[in-house]
Amino acid sequence: MEGEMILFDTDSFIELMRGNALVAACAREVGMDSVYINPVIKAEIQFKAVDKNDLKRVNARLDAFPVIPFDDDISDRFSNIFERYTLSHRPGVADMLIAATAV
């Protein structure tokens, strides 16, 4: 994983898959080969599938993007930022996992 890596959040990635012109332009500007996802983003997008055929279609589109796996560094970062912000901001677990991956 060398070079610039852009991690879109789930909503932005869904808009990219829907063909939102503004999001697509942003992705093209940074380079589609720089756009990554993580397991949470992948699962949240798969969760929106309505049947097996839709899930196959979604997975085919997701396969074009590298997945940043959770490792010890991301897990530690997640624990730290979640503990830091859980009482003051009540963040969602999925959002904090995405944030930890992005950092």
DSSP file (Angstrom, degrees, kcal/mol; ACC not computed):
  #  RESIDUE AA STRUCTURE BP1 BP2  ACC     N-H-->O    O-->H-N    N-H-->O    O-->H-N    TCO  KAPPA ALPHA  PHI   PSI    X-CA   Y-CA   Z-CA
    1    1 A M              0   0    0      0, 0.0     2,-0.2     0, 0.0     4,-0.1   0.000 360.0 360.0 360.0  77.3    0.0    0.0    0.0
    2    2 A E        +     0   0    0      2,-0.1     2,-0.0     0, 0.0     0, 0.0  -0.653 360.0  23.6-103.2 161.8    2.3    2.7   -1.3
    3    3 A G  S    S-     0   0    0     -2,-0.2     2,-0.2     2,-0.1    31,-0.0  -0.256 106.9 -16.6  82.8-171.8    1.4    6.2   -2.4
    4    4 A E        -     0   0    0     26,-0.1     2,-0.4    -2,-0.0    -2,-0.1  -0.476  60.4-164.7 -72.7 135.3   -1.6    8.3   -1.5
    5    5 A M        -     0   0    0     -2,-0.2     2,-0.5    97,-0.1    30,-0.2  -0.987   3.4-164.8-124.1 128.4   -4.5    6.4    0.0
    6    6 A I  E     -a   35   0A   0     28,-3.8    30,-3.2    -2,-0.4     2,-0.7  -0.959   3.0-161.8-114.7 124.2   -8.0    7.9    0.2
    7    7 A L  E     -a   36   0A   0     -2,-0.5     2,-0.2    28,-0.2    30,-0.1  -0.897   9.9-157.3-107.2 105.9  -10.5    6.3    2.5
    8    8 A F        -     0   0    0     28,-1.0     2,-0.1    -2,-0.7    33,-0.1  -0.555  19.7-120.2 -75.6 144.0  -14.1    7.4    1.6
    9    9 A D     >  -     0   0    0     -2,-0.2     4,-2.6     1,-0.1     5,-0.2  -0.342  35.5 -96.5 -74.8 171.3  -16.6    7.1    4.4
   10   10 A T  H  > S+     0   0    0      1,-0.2     4,-2.7     2,-0.2     5,-0.2   0.906 122.5  49.7 -59.3 -46.6  -19.6    4.8    3.7
   11   11 A D  H  > S+     0   0    0      1,-0.2     4,-2.1     2,-0.2    -1,-0.2   0.917 113.2  46.6 -61.2 -43.4  -22.0    7.6    2.6
   12   12 A S  H  > S+     0   0    0      1,-0.2     4,-2.1     2,-0.2    -1,-0.2   0.900 112.5  50.6 -64.3 -40.1  -19.4    9.0    0.2
   13   13 A F  H  X S+     0   0    0     -4,-2.6     4,-2.4     2,-0.2    -2,-0.2   0.897 108.7  51.3 -66.7 -39.3  -18.6    5.6   -1.2
   14   14 A I  H  X S+     0   0    0     -4,-2.7     4,-1.9     1,-0.2    -1,-0.2   0.915 109.6  50.7 -62.1 -42.1  -22.3    4.8   -1.8
   15   15 A E  H  X>S+     0   0    0     -4,-2.1     5,-2.7     2,-0.2     4,-0.6   0.880 108.6  52.3 -63.7 -37.1  -22.7    8.1   -3.6
   16   16 A L  H ><5S+     0   0    0     -4,-2.1     3,-1.0     1,-0.2    -2,-0.2   0.926 109.9  48.2 -61.8 -44.6  -19.7    7.1   -5.8
   17   17 A M  H 3<5S+     0   0    0     -4,-2.4    -2,-0.2     1,-0.2    -1,-0.2   0.804 108.5  54.9 -66.7 -29.2  -21.3    3.8   -6.6
   18   18 A R  H 3<5S-     0   0    0     -4,-1.9    -1,-0.2    -5,-0.2    -2,-0.2   0.576 119.6-110.9 -79.8  -9.1  -24.6    5.6   -7.4
   19   19 A G  T <<5 +     0   0    0     -3,-1.0    -3,-0.2    -4,-0.6     2,-0.2   0.699  46.5 180.0  88.0  20.0  -22.7    7.8   -9.9
   20   20 A N     >< -     0   0    0     -5,-2.7     4,-2.9     1,-0.2     5,-0.2  -0.394  23.4-143.7 -55.8 120.1  -22.9   11.1   -8.0
   21   21 A A  H  > S+     0   0    0      1,-0.2     4,-2.3     2,-0.2     5,-0.2   0.863  94.8  49.5 -60.6 -40.6  -21.0   13.5  -10.4
   22   22 A L  H  > S+     0   0    0      2,-0.2     4,-1.9     1,-0.2    -1,-0.2   0.928 115.1  42.9 -66.2 -45.4  -19.4   15.5   -7.6
   23   23 A V  H  > S+     0   0    0      2,-0.2     4,-2.5     1,-0.2    -2,-0.2   0.899 114.0  51.8 -67.8 -40.7  -18.1   12.5   -5.7
   24   24 A A  H  X S+     0   0    0     -4,-2.9     4,-2.6     1,-0.2    -2,-0.2   0.893 108.5  51.5 -62.7 -39.6  -17.0   10.8   -8.9
   25   25 A A  H  X S+     0   0    0     -4,-2.3     4,-2.3    -5,-0.2    -1,-0.2   0.899 109.8  49.6 -64.0 -40.2  -15.1   14.0   -9.9
   26   26 A C  H  X S+     0   0    0     -4,-1.9     4,-2.1     2,-0.2     5,-0.2   0.923 111.5  48.6 -63.0 -44.8  -13.4   14.0   -6.5
   27   27 A A  H  X S+     0   0    0     -4,-2.5     4,-1.6     1,-0.2     7,-0.2   0.901 112.2  48.5 -63.7 -41.2  -12.4   10.3   -6.9
   28   28 A R  H  < S+     0   0    0     -4,-2.6    -1,-0.2     2,-0.2    -2,-0.2   0.887 108.3  55.8 -64.8 -37.7  -11.1   10.9  -10.4
   29   29 A E  H  < S+     0   0    0     -4,-2.3    -2,-0.2     1,-0.2    -1,-0.2   0.907 115.4  36.0 -62.8 -42.7   -9.1   13.9   -9.1
   30   30 A V  H  < S-     0   0    0     -4,-2.1    -1,-0.2    -5,-0.1    -2,-0.2   0.690 126.3-101.3 -82.9 -17.6   -7.3   11.9   -6.5
   31   31 A G    ><  -     0   0    0     -4,-1.6     3,-2.7    -5,-0.2     4,-0.4   0.470  15.5-117.2  99.6 119.1   -7.2    8.9   -8.8
   32   32 A M  G >  S+     0   0    0      1,-0.3     3,-1.2     2,-0.2    -4,-0.1   0.790 114.5  63.7 -57.8 -27.8   -9.5    5.9   -8.5
   33   33 A D  G 3  S+     0   0    0      1,-0.2    -1,-0.3    -5,-0.1    -2,-0.1   0.566  98.0  57.3 -74.7  -5.6   -6.5    3.7   -7.8
   34   34 A S  G <  S+     0   0    0     -3,-2.7   -28,-3.8    -7,-0.2     2,-0.5   0.491  83.2 102.0 -96.5  -6.4   -6.0    5.7   -4.6
   35   35 A V  E <   +a    6   0A   0     -3,-1.2     2,-0.3    -4,-0.4   -28,-0.2  -0.694  49.5 174.0 -87.3 124.7   -9.5    5.0   -3.2
   36   36 A Y  E     -a    7   0A   0    -30,-3.2   -28,-1.0    -2,-0.5     2,-0.3  -0.786  16.1-158.5-121.8 163.8   -9.6    2.3   -0.5
   37   37 A I  B     -b   67   0B   0     29,-2.3    31,-3.2    -2,-0.3   -28,-0.1  -0.864  10.4-139.8-130.8 170.3  -12.3    0.9    1.8
   38   38 A N     >  -     0   0    0     -2,-0.3     4,-2.4    29,-0.2     5,-0.2  -0.774  38.1 -92.2-122.6 174.8  -12.1   -1.0    5.1
   39   39 A P  H  > S+     0   0    0      0, 0.0     4,-2.4     0, 0.0     5,-0.2   0.817 123.8  53.3 -59.5 -31.2  -14.1   -4.0    6.3
   40   40 A V  H  > S+     0   0    0      2,-0.2     4,-2.8     1,-0.2     5,-0.2   0.938 109.9  46.6 -68.4 -46.2  -16.7   -1.7    8.0
   41   41 A I  H  > S+     0   0    0      1,-0.2     4,-2.1     2,-0.2     5,-0.2   0.934 113.5  49.9 -60.7 -45.5  -17.4    0.2    4.9
   42   42 A K  H  X S+     0   0    0     -4,-2.4     4,-2.5     1,-0.2    -2,-0.2   0.932 113.1  45.7 -58.2 -47.6  -17.6   -3.0    2.9
   43   43 A A  H  X S+     0   0    0     -4,-2.4     4,-2.3     1,-0.2    -2,-0.2   0.895 110.6  52.7 -65.7 -40.6  -20.0   -4.5    5.3
   44   44 A E  H  X S+     0   0    0     -4,-2.8     4,-0.6     2,-0.2    -1,-0.2   0.874 112.7  45.3 -64.3 -35.6  -22.2   -1.4    5.6
   45   45 A I  H >< S+     0   0    0     -4,-2.1     3,-1.0    -5,-0.2     4,-0.3   0.914 112.6  49.8 -73.0 -42.5  -22.5   -1.3    1.8
   46   46 A Q  H >< S+     0   0    0     -4,-2.5     3,-1.8     1,-0.2    -2,-0.2   0.855 101.7  64.6 -61.7 -34.1  -23.2   -5.1    1.6
   47   47 A F  H 3< S+     0   0    0     -4,-2.3    -1,-0.2     1,-0.3    -2,-0.2   0.766  94.1  60.7 -61.4 -26.2  -25.9   -4.6    4.2
   48   48 A K  T << S+     0   0    0     -3,-1.0    -1,-0.3    -4,-0.6    -2,-0.2   0.558  77.5 114.4 -80.5  -8.0  -27.9   -2.5    1.8
   49   49 A A    <   -     0   0    0     -3,-1.8     3,-0.1    -4,-0.3    -3,-0.0  -0.368  53.8-157.6 -64.0 143.6  -28.2   -5.3   -0.7
   50   50 A V        -     0   0    0      1,-0.2     2,-0.3    -2,-0.0    -1,-0.1   0.654  66.5  -4.4-100.3 -18.5  -31.8   -6.4   -1.1
   51   51 A D  S  > S-     0   0    0      1,-0.1     4,-2.5     0, 0.0     5,-0.2  -0.939  83.8 -82.1-160.2 179.9  -31.3   -9.9   -2.5
   52   52 A K  H  > S+     0   0    0     -2,-0.3     4,-2.3     1,-0.2     5,-0.2   0.881 125.2  50.7 -62.1 -39.6  -28.6  -12.3   -3.6
   53   53 A N  H  > S+     0   0    0      2,-0.2     4,-2.2     1,-0.2    -1,-0.2   0.914 111.2  48.1 -65.0 -41.9  -28.4  -10.8   -7.1
   54   54 A D  H  > S+     0   0    0      2,-0.2     4,-2.8     1,-0.2    -2,-0.2   0.905 110.2  52.3 -64.6 -41.0  -28.0   -7.3   -5.7
   55   55 A L  H  X S+     0   0    0     -4,-2.5     4,-2.9     2,-0.2    -2,-0.2   0.895 108.6  50.9 -62.8 -39.8  -25.3   -8.6   -3.3
   56   56 A K  H  X S+     0   0    0     -4,-2.3     4,-2.2     2,-0.2    -1,-0.2   0.920 111.7  47.6 -61.5 -43.3  -23.4  -10.1   -6.2
   57   57 A R  H  X S+     0   0    0     -4,-2.2     4,-1.6     2,-0.2    -2,-0.2   0.916 113.3  47.9 -63.7 -44.0  -23.6   -6.8   -8.1
   58   58 A V  H  X S+     0   0    0     -4,-2.8     4,-2.6     1,-0.2    -2,-0.2   0.931 111.8  49.7 -62.5 -46.6  -22.5   -4.9   -5.0
   59   59 A N  H  X S+     0   0    0     -4,-2.9     4,-2.2     1,-0.2    -1,-0.2   0.869 106.5  55.8 -63.1 -36.5  -19.6   -7.3   -4.4
   60   60 A A  H  < S+     0   0    0     -4,-2.2     4,-0.3     1,-0.2    -1,-0.2   0.890 111.7  43.7 -62.7 -38.6  -18.5   -7.0   -8.0
   61   61 A R  H >< S+     0   0    0     -4,-1.6     3,-1.1     1,-0.2    -2,-0.2   0.880 112.7  51.9 -73.3 -37.9  -18.2   -3.2   -7.6
   62   62 A L  H >< S+     0   0    0     -4,-2.6     3,-2.3     1,-0.2    -2,-0.2   0.832  95.7  70.0 -66.7 -31.3  -16.5   -3.5   -4.3
   63   63 A D  T 3< S+     0   0    0     -4,-2.2    -1,-0.2     1,-0.3    -2,-0.2   0.698  86.9  67.6 -61.2 -17.9  -13.9   -5.9   -5.7
   64   64 A A  T <  S+     0   0    0     -3,-1.1    -1,-0.3    -4,-0.3    -2,-0.2   0.585  94.1  69.0 -77.0  -9.3  -12.5   -3.0   -7.6
   65   65 A F  S <  S-     0   0    0     -3,-2.3   -29,-0.2    -4,-0.1   -32,-0.1  -0.934  84.8-121.5-118.4 131.0  -11.3   -1.3   -4.4
   66   66 A P        -     0   0    0      0, 0.0   -29,-2.3     0, 0.0     2,-0.5  -0.363  24.9-134.8 -65.3 145.6   -8.5   -2.5   -2.1
   67   67 A V  B     -b   37   0B   0    -31,-0.2   -29,-0.2    -4,-0.1   -31,-0.0  -0.904   5.5-141.6-104.8 125.3   -9.6   -3.2    1.5
   68   68 A I        -     0   0    0    -31,-3.2     2,-0.1    -2,-0.5     3,-0.0  -0.777  27.3-139.4 -82.6 113.5   -7.4   -1.9    4.3
   69   69 A P        -     0   0    0      0, 0.0     2,-0.4     0, 0.0     5,-0.1  -0.366  18.1-104.4 -74.7 153.6   -7.5   -4.7    6.9
   70   70 A F        +     0   0    0      4,-0.1     2,-0.2    -2,-0.1    27,-0.0  -0.625  49.1 173.5 -72.9 131.3   -7.7   -4.1   10.6
   71   71 A D     >  -     0   0    0     -2,-0.4     4,-2.5    -3,-0.0     5,-0.2  -0.660  49.3 -83.4-126.8-174.3   -4.3   -4.7   12.2
   72   72 A D  H  > S+     0   0    0     -2,-0.2     4,-2.7     1,-0.2     5,-0.2   0.890 126.3  52.0 -62.2 -39.7   -2.9   -4.1   15.7
   73   73 A D  H  > S+     0   0    0      2,-0.2     4,-2.5     1,-0.2    -1,-0.2   0.932 112.1  44.9 -63.1 -45.6   -2.2   -0.4   15.0
   74   74 A I  H  > S+     0   0    0      2,-0.2     4,-2.8     1,-0.2    -1,-0.2   0.902 113.2  51.4 -65.5 -40.1   -5.7    0.3   13.8
   75   75 A S  H  X S+     0   0    0     -4,-2.5     4,-2.4     2,-0.2    -2,-0.2   0.923 112.2  45.6 -62.3 -44.3   -7.2   -1.7   16.7
   76   76 A D  H  X S+     0   0    0     -4,-2.7     4,-2.3     2,-0.2    -2,-0.2   0.915 113.5  49.5 -64.6 -42.5   -5.1    0.3   19.2
   77   77 A R  H  X S+     0   0    0     -4,-2.5     4,-2.8    -5,-0.2     5,-0.3   0.915 110.2  51.7 -62.5 -43.2   -5.9    3.6   17.6
   78   78 A F  H  X S+     0   0    0     -4,-2.8     4,-2.8     1,-0.2     5,-0.3   0.945 109.8  49.0 -57.1 -49.9   -9.6    2.6   17.6
   79   79 A S  H  X S+     0   0    0     -4,-2.4     4,-2.2     1,-0.2    -1,-0.2   0.908 113.3  47.6 -58.4 -42.8   -9.5    1.8   21.3
   80   80 A N  H  X S+     0   0    0     -4,-2.3     4,-2.1     2,-0.2    -2,-0.2   0.941 116.0  40.8 -66.7 -48.5   -7.8    5.1   22.1
   81   81 A I  H  X S+     0   0    0     -4,-2.8     4,-2.1     2,-0.2    -2,-0.2   0.868 114.9  52.4 -72.5 -32.8  -10.0    7.4   20.1
   82   82 A F  H  X S+     0   0    0     -4,-2.8     4,-2.0    -5,-0.3    -1,-0.2   0.945 112.0  45.3 -65.4 -45.5  -13.2    5.6   21.2
   83   83 A E  H  < S+     0   0    0     -4,-2.2     4,-0.4    -5,-0.3    -2,-0.2   0.889 113.1  51.9 -63.1 -38.2  -12.3    5.9   24.8
   84   84 A R  H  < S+     0   0    0     -4,-2.1     4,-0.3    -5,-0.2    -1,-0.2   0.878 123.8  25.4 -66.0 -38.2  -11.3    9.5   24.4
   85   85 A Y  H  X>S+     0   0    0     -4,-2.1     4,-2.8    -5,-0.1     5,-0.9   0.497  92.9  94.2-108.4  -4.9  -14.6   10.5   22.7
   86   86 A T  H  X5S+     0   0    0     -4,-2.0     4,-0.9     1,-0.2    -3,-0.1   0.889  94.0  36.8 -62.0 -41.1  -17.2    8.0   23.9
   87   87 A L  H  45S+     0   0    0     -4,-0.4    -1,-0.2     2,-0.1    -2,-0.1   0.878 123.6  40.2 -79.1 -37.0  -18.5   10.1   26.8
   88   88 A S  H  45S+     0   0    0     -4,-0.3    -2,-0.2     1,-0.1    -1,-0.1   0.830 134.1  15.6 -82.6 -31.7  -18.3   13.6   25.2
   89   89 A H  H  <5S-     0   0    0     -4,-2.8    -3,-0.2     2,-0.0    -2,-0.1   0.567  82.8-138.5-120.9 -12.9  -19.5   12.8   21.6
   90   90 A R     << -     0   0    0     -5,-0.9    -4,-0.2    -4,-0.9    -3,-0.1   0.938  33.7-166.6  51.2  55.1  -21.2    9.3   21.8
   91   91 A P        -     0   0    0      0, 0.0     2,-0.2     0, 0.0    -1,-0.1  -0.291  21.3-107.5 -71.6 156.6  -19.6    8.2   18.5
   92   92 A G     >  -     0   0    0      1,-0.1     4,-2.1    -2,-0.0     5,-0.2  -0.579  21.6-126.8 -78.9 146.7  -20.8    5.1   16.7
   93   93 A V  H  > S+     0   0    0     -2,-0.2     4,-2.2     1,-0.2     5,-0.2   0.930 110.2  50.0 -59.2 -47.3  -18.5    2.1   16.7
   94   94 A A  H  > S+     0   0    0      1,-0.2     4,-2.2     2,-0.2    -1,-0.2   0.915 109.9  50.8 -60.4 -43.6  -18.4    1.8   12.9
   95   95 A D  H  > S+     0   0    0      1,-0.2     4,-2.4     2,-0.2    -1,-0.2   0.885 110.4  49.2 -62.4 -38.4  -17.6    5.5   12.5
   96   96 A M  H  X S+     0   0    0     -4,-2.1     4,-2.7     2,-0.2    -1,-0.2   0.847 108.7  52.7 -71.8 -32.9  -14.7    5.2   15.0
   97   97 A L  H  X S+     0   0    0     -4,-2.2     4,-1.8     2,-0.2    -2,-0.2   0.897 111.2  47.2 -66.5 -39.3  -13.3    2.1   13.2
   98   98 A I  H  X S+     0   0    0     -4,-2.2     4,-2.4     2,-0.2    -2,-0.2   0.923 113.0  49.0 -65.4 -43.5  -13.4    4.1    9.9
   99   99 A A  H  X S+     0   0    0     -4,-2.4     4,-2.4     1,-0.2    -2,-0.2   0.919 109.5  51.4 -62.1 -44.0  -11.7    7.0   11.6
  100  100 A A  H  < S+     0   0    0     -4,-2.7    -1,-0.2     1,-0.2    -2,-0.2   0.873 111.4  48.5 -62.4 -36.7   -9.0    4.8   13.1
  101  101 A T  H  < S+     0   0    0     -4,-1.8    -1,-0.2     1,-0.2    -2,-0.2   0.911 110.3  51.4 -67.8 -42.1   -8.4    3.3    9.7
  102  102 A A  H  <        0   0    0     -4,-2.4    -2,-0.2     1,-0.3    -1,-0.2   0.884 360.0 360.0 -64.3 -39.6   -8.2    6.8    8.1
  103  103 A V     <        0   0    0     -4,-2.4    -1,-0.3    -5,-0.2    -2,-0.2   0.517 360.0 360.0 -66.4 360.0   -5.7    8.1   10.7
